[in-house]
Amino acid sequence: MNNLLVMKFGGTSMGSAERIRTAARIAAEQHAQRPVVCVVSAMSKVTDLLLDCMRRAEGGYEANLEADIVTLRQRHLQAMEELLPEPDREPVRAEIERLISDFERIARGILMLGVRPPRSLDEAVATGERLSALLMAAYLRTQGIASRDVNAAEVVVTDAVFGAASPLMEQTAQKAEQVLRPMLEAKTLPVVTGFNGATTDGRPTTLGRGGSDFSASILAAALNAQELWIWTDVDGIMSADPRVVTGARVLDEVTYAEAAELAYNGAKVLHPRTLAPLVERKIPVWSKNSFALDKPGTKIVPEIHDKLGPRAVTSMAKVALVSLESESAQLSGTRLMARAVGALGRCNAEVLALTCSSYRQSFCFLIRQDELDMVVEHLEEDLNIELAHGYVRPIEVDLNVGLLAVVGEGMRGTPGLAGRIFTAISRDNINIIAIAQGSSELTIAVVVRRDGLETAVRAVHRECGMSVED
């Protein structure tokens, strides 16, 4: 079975009964030609609703919890009624009620304890995916297609890092062969929950926000799929955010490395870890728009022979620049940096850019704003003695910054490119705060003031000739 297709549908592609019908039709068309595995996200905004519900429960807001449960139930029952004829509703209604009751049990436990245990959070937050998989599989059956919803906890085996688990690929491949392969051989279309998995001893885990993309690539690699299609609400991977740059264009092809860099630096097409399981097997990925089926999308491949320089520019606004400086010779800048990086590693934070000054023994690093509190807490804990005795200056945080990243394998070895980028930014009177470039020369990252970020993106996009008209 070497022609297997894995397809993943994101939250907007599963956001209503109408969108689920469209996703099911896409899956059915391919299922008629070859084996297909679908991976689905929760309906749009449902994961946020679940997380908000548990935050309110932790804060003791019982009335809000009850209102959230009502919203959750109504949304999925309404979708069920729009999707299914009356005779097919009752078993699905019962399963919806069971899944929501399980979620409510966990939420009320959080309400009683006043705390959200990570393991319970992972079990509860996957409810959205389980509900959407249930609805899509049930609808497919009404269209005469054998289908079954599958909880990824039965297939995807992970470590025990709750909230951001990593797959154990050998065990996952074994589970996929045991659970999914027999369905495919029986011409049944599995609809698998994205985002979640379980440890080797069965404890529920999640792969982190946006992890449904990652789930799909894990299963594609585990089953040695021919290709992976990721359905979103955009036409493909673009040279820039079209809301910022009017001349942004869809890229026909990008490499694994380029797509991963773009995702890591803010492009909202793929989960940053999506491509890692596919690299060894060289499984191609298509990024497609389920709202515009006539658009070809972007193909993500191991390499492109015709490398033309910078391919895309992306940006991220919700970031924080954290600065540390040694005040005493008793703590060198190198040791301070090592301590700080160790703290970042222990809290599993992503460092978007890092720069240092050898003379002042100072350095700064850029992180996502939603990780800031956790990062500062770990830094203060690890450096509490040095901070208390003045060996290290107080930690400085700047939220008025944004990240711009220029990505392209063709940039490697291109003389004068960095100078052109910096000149284009400064030409619009935008101050560059920090610069970082990896050893691969695949990405040039620039930190600027937040109010100049979009102007800088447009300037770089124009300078590098990425627009449609260029």
Secondary structure, DSSP 8 states (H G I E B T S, - for coil): ----EEEEE-TGGGSSHHHHHHHHHHHHHHHTTS-EEEEE--STTHHHHHHHHHHHHHTT-HHHHHHHHHHHHHHHHHHHHHHS-GGGHHHHHHHHHHHHHHHHHHHHHHHHHTS--HHHHHHHHTHHHHHHHHHHHHHHHHTT--EEEE-GGGT-BB-S-TTS--B-HHHHHHHHHHHHHHHHHTT-EEEEESSEEE-TT--EEE--TTHHHHHHHHHHHHTT-SEEEEEESSSS-BSS-TTT-TT--B-SEEEHHHHHHHHHTT-TTS-TTTTGGGTTTT--EEEEETT-TTS--EEEES--SS--S--EEEEE-SEEEEEEEB-STTS-HHHHHHHHHHHHHHTT----EEEEETTTTEEEEEEEGGGHHHHHHHHHHHTHHHHHTTSB---EEE-SEEEEEEE-GGGTT-TTHHHHHHHHHHHTT--EEEEEE-TT-SEEEEEEEGGGHHHHHHHHHHHTT-STT-
